[in-house]
Amino acid sequence: MKIIHLVSGELNSGAARGAYWLHRGLKNIGVESKLLTNSFDTLGDSDVESVADTFKNKIRSKIRSHLDGLPAKMYRRRKNVIFSTGLWGKEFFRSDLIGGADIVHLHWINAGFVNLKYLSRIKKPIVWTMRDMWPMTGGCHYTMGCDQYESGCGKCPQLASRCSLDLSKIVLSRKKKYLPKSMKIVGISSWLSECARRSSLFRDFDVRTISNNIDCSEFLPVEKNTARDILGIDRNVNVVLTGATSLKAFYKGFDKFLGALDFLPKENLHLVFFGRTDADALKEIKLPFTCLGFLYDTVALRIAYSAADLFVAPSIMDAFGKTIAESMACGTPVVCFDATGPKDIVDHKKNGFRAKPFDPEDLARGIEWILSGSDRYGELSKNARAKVLNMFDIDVIARKYKKLYSEIVDR
């Protein structure tokens, strides 16, 4: 069985990392897996091929990404969030990797990597793993409460559009035209799969749920005092960590975390942040904090997770919650809202705390519950790593995909 994965973005971060880990997990269990990407770095993997492998191809890739985002810029009052069209992309269907594959597996394919019309030219079975909401919408990656993707889009609030036949309507119409009905759709959380089943695009497709994966051989605990010494953090304070690729992202709920701080006792508390942060928001914090910036490598993330007493994930919408699973793999319990993807990962008061959506006071209550429970902390930590090892490790998830692939190929 030969699988070719298509994924956009740098393989050492974001949604592309989850796709790359799956590729590695499949190889671990004996499945022939190759990956086609626009990542500048192929991580030294001979089974990864990049369309941005030369300086000239890097420029072409950047141009395609720029062109894909241009149509949304016609809407001058639009929200400052990512909006993808799928109008541009390399003619990947001509690749020898596609020709030699039994199954084509799509992941996050935006930034001008895949032109949707080319999907209709693939004469192989297709699996599409949804790593956010974009596959089912007219261009937004998270709907933030808008349910128009269920009826066909138009008058898009993220574009600030008042027109029924707007860019979102056109993008969704192209998806309906070009996406093969035989595709298997996979949500990385039960919430995302349920959204797909309600959508006007995928309600008649075969939709499955297979969780995102974490490489537990890379994410594992570092002794807490050692981790704090490396980061220069006092061993005797309560450390609360939060972070994401970008804390500025409107769906990450950073404002909810800041609101929760008002309900917490301030003594003996130290905050740690990683990712792209909002400098103005940090100025308002009246607590000692450490800002680690964007962490590019697994070792740095392991140290950050392990140094903390708990990780707070205040997302309003999240397809899965990869940072949650990474933290738990390092033995650090998590406080999150009882909503969207994270509720599949955190078991309430067993390996973390699920707060009432989207209540900052209850988020604070969860933080206090973990920090005040020294007698139960060891069990929470142990349960956290066990959950990720048993449910989300790359080999566990690879076996689930192998079963799906076999079902498709054996028909």
N, C-alpha and C positions, 0 to 999 in steps of 0.2 A: 504494500500500500504506500503510495507516494503522495505527500501533502505539500502544497505550496501556499505559504501564508503571504498575504499582501498587507503591509502596515506602514503608515506614514508617521514620521516623527523620529526623534533621536531614541535609539534603543536603550539608553541608560536612564530614561526617565519617562514619566507619564504613562499613557495608555500603551505606548509601544513596548514598554518594559514588560507588561503583562503578556503581550503577544510573544515576545522573545522568550520569556520564561516557559510558556507553553511549548514553543518550538524545542527548547532544551529538554523539557519533560518528556515530550514524545520521543526524542532521540534516546533518552534514558531507558525507555521501555521497548525499544526496538522498532519504532516507526520511522520510516524514511521521511524526514522533514526538511524543507528548504524554505527560505524566507526572502521575499523581494521587498525592498524598502527604499525610501529616499533619505534615510539617515546618512549623515556624513561619516559616521563611525560604524563599522561592521563588527566591532568587538573582537576582531581576530578570528571570527568564525567562518570557516571555508564554505559553510552551507548558507551563508547570507550574501545576497547580491544587492548592491545599491545602484539606483539609477543616477545617483549623484557621486559617481566614483572618480570623476575627473573635475578639474577646475571649470571647464566649459559646461559639463553636465550639472555641476552645482549651481551655476548661474541660471541655466535653463530651469532647474527645479525651483529656484527662488522666484523666477519670473512667473512660472505657472501658479505658484502660491499667491503671488501678488494679484494676478489676473483673476483668480478664483474669488478673491475678496472684494474686487472692484464694484460689482453690481450693488452690493449692500451700501456702498458709500454714496450712492445716489440719494439715499434717504438721510437727509441732513440732520434730522431730529432723532435718529436711531439711538438706541442704548449703546454704550461703549462695551460691547461684549462680542465674542466670536460668533460669526454668522457665516456658514459655509454653503456653497452652491452646488458643488460637484459638476460644474460646467467645463472644467479644465482638467487635463491629466495626460500622462504619457500613454501611448498605445501599447500597454502592457500585455494585451492579449496576443501580441505577436511574439512574446518572449518564449524561448525554448523551455524555460522552467514551467510555463503554463502548459505547453504542448506535452510535456513528459509527465504531468501530474495526473493522479486519479481524482483528486478533489482540490478545488480552489477555496481557500479559507480567507475570508475578508475580516479585517479588524477595524481599527481607526484609519480611514482612507482619505482624510481631508487634506487641506493645504495644497490643493492642486495636484494631488497624487493620482487620483482616479476620476476620470470622466465617466459619469454614470451610464452614458449611452453605450460604452464599451462592454458593460456587463452583459448586454444582450448578445454579444458576439462570442461569449465563452461557451463552448460546447461541452463543458464538464460540469459535474455536480458542484454546487456552491453552498458553502456554509458561511454565514455572516454573524460574527460575534459582535453584539452591540456593546460598546464600551462607554457610551453615553446615549442621549436620546436622539441624536442627529439622524440615524438611519430611518426613523419613522416620522420626522418632522419636515417642515418646509424650509429648514435652514438653521434654526436655533439648535444649540447643543443641550440646553436645559430649558424647559418651557416656563418654569417658575410660576406655576399655577394656571397658565393658559391651557385650555383644553381643546383648542381649535384643530390640533393635529388629529383629533378624533373624528372631525367632520370634513376636513379637507384644506385647512389653513386659509389664508387671506386675512386682510385687516390685521396684520401682524403687530402686536404691541411692542415687540423688541425692535421692529423697524419704525415704530410710530407711524404706521400706515393706516389710512382710512379707506383704502381702496380694496375691494374684494379680489380683484385680479392684480395682485401685487407680486413681488418677487417670491414670497413664501408659497403662494399658490402655484406659481410656475415651477419652482423647484420640486414641490411635491407631485405635481402632474408628470414631470419627467421621470420621477421615481416609479410612478404607477405604470408608465409606458415601457420603461426599460428593464425593470427588475424581473427576472424569471420567477414565475409562481412556484417553481419546484425548489427554490432556495429553502434551506433550513435556517431559521432565525434562532439565535441563542442570546438570551439575556444573562448578564453576569450577576444578577440578583433577581429574586422573585418579584420584587417591585417593578424592575425594568421590564421583565417578561409580561407582567400584567398590563403595563402601559402599552406594550406592543400589541397585545390581544385586543385592546380597546381602540387602537389606532385605525384610521381609515385605510392605511396602507397595508398593514400586516394582519388584520383581523381574520383573513382567510388563509394565512400562511401557517406552516407548522412551526410553532414557537416552543422552544425548550428553555430550561434554566440550567446552566453550568456555571458555577461561581468563578470569579477571578482567582488567580493563583499567586502564591508567594513561595519563593525559594527559601525554605527553612534551613538550608545548609549555609545560606548567607546571612539570614536574619535569625540570630540567636542571642541569648543574654550575655552581656558583659557585666562583671561584678560591679554593683552600683557605686561603691565608693571609688573604685578605680575609674569608672566613667566620669564621675564628678571631678576627680582630681585632674583628669585630662582637660575638662572644660573649664576648670578653675572655679567650680561652684562649691560652696560650703557643704560639707557632709551632713550637717545637722539641721538644714532647713527643709521645708516641704517644697518639692519641685513639681510644678505643673507645666507640662509641655503642650504646645499646640503648633500646628504647621501644615503646610500644603505647598504645592508648586507655586501657587500664588494666593496669599491670604486676601488679596484685593478682589479675587473672583467673587461676584455678587452672590453666588449660590453657596459659598463656603461658610457663611453665617458668622464671620468674625465679629460683627457687631453684637451678636448674641453672647459670644464669649466675653466681650468687654462689659456687656450688661450684667453678666453673672458675677463679675468681680465686685460689683457694688453690694452683693449679698454675702460675701465671704469675709471672715475675720482676716485682718491684714497682717497680723504678727506672724513671724516665722515662715512667710510665704515668698517663694522666688519663682518668677515666670521665665520660661524659655520659649523662644520662637524660632522656627526655621521656615524658609521659603521667602518669596518676595512679599515684604510687609508694607503696610501703610505707615510711613514715617510720622504723619500728622496724628494718626490714631495712637501710636505708641507714646507720643509726647503727653497724652492725657493720662497715661497710667501712673498712678501714685504708689507704685510698688517697685521693688528692685527686680530688674529683668536682664536677661542675656539674649541678644539677637544673634543667631548663628548664620543668618543669610541663607542663600540657596545651597543646599547640600547635594553635591553631585555624585558621591560614591556611597556604596553600601556601608562601609566601615564607619563613616561619619554619622550616618543615620542610626546605625546600631548603637553607637556611643550615646547619641542624643536620647534615643528611646530608653536605653538602660539607665541613664542618669536620672530619669524622671520617676516620680512616685506614681504618676498617672498621665495619660495622654487625653486631651480633650478634642473631640471632633464635632464642632457645632454646625455641621453642614445642614442647609435647608433642603438641598437635593444632592444626592450622590448616587451614581450608578452602582457602586459597590462600597468603596471605602478602603482603598489599598493601604493608606497610612495606618488605619485602624488595625488591619491584619498584621502589618509590619511591626507595629508596637506590641501587639499581643504575642507575636512570635518571639519577641525579645523579653517576654515575661512581664510586660507593663500593662496593667489594666486600663480600660478605656471608659470615658464618659461621652455619650453621644445622645442624640435625640432618637426617640422610638419611631423612626420614619425612614422611608426610602431604603436604599441599599444597606446602610449600617445595621439595621435591625436583624439582618441575616447573620451578622458576625458576632455581635455582643449579646450574651445571655444575661439577662437582668439579675444582678447581685450574685452571679456565679463567676464571671470573668470581667465584670465591669458594671456599668449603670446606664440604663436607658431612661433619659429624662422625657418629660411630657413635651411634645412638639408645640411650639418652639419657644418654650418658656425659660428665660434666662435664670429665673429664681430656682426652678427645678434643676436646671443644669448645675447651679451652685450647690444645690442640695446633694447632687450626685458626687461632686468634687469633695464636699465635706464628708460624705459617707465613706469614701475610700480613704481619705487622709486620717480619719478618726478611728479606723478599724485596724490597728496594728495586730490584733489577735487573729484577724481573718486575712490579712494581706498576703501571707505566704500561699494560702489556698487559692486566692484570686489570681495570683501570679502564675501558679502552677496550672490552673485551669485555662488561663489565657493562652499559654503556649500549646497546651494539649489540644485545644479547639482548632488552632491553625494547622498544627501537624496532621490532625486526623481529617480535617475538612478541606483545607485549602493548599496544601503542599503541592508543588509542581507535578510530582509523580501521581498523586491522587487525582488531580484534575486531568492530567494527560490520559489516564485510563478511562475516564468518563468520555473524553473526546474520541478515543480509539473505538469505544463501543458505538458512538454515533457514526463515525466514519464507516465502520464495518456494516452497520445497518444500511447505509446508503449504497456502498459498493456491492453488497451481497444481494441487492434486490434484482 
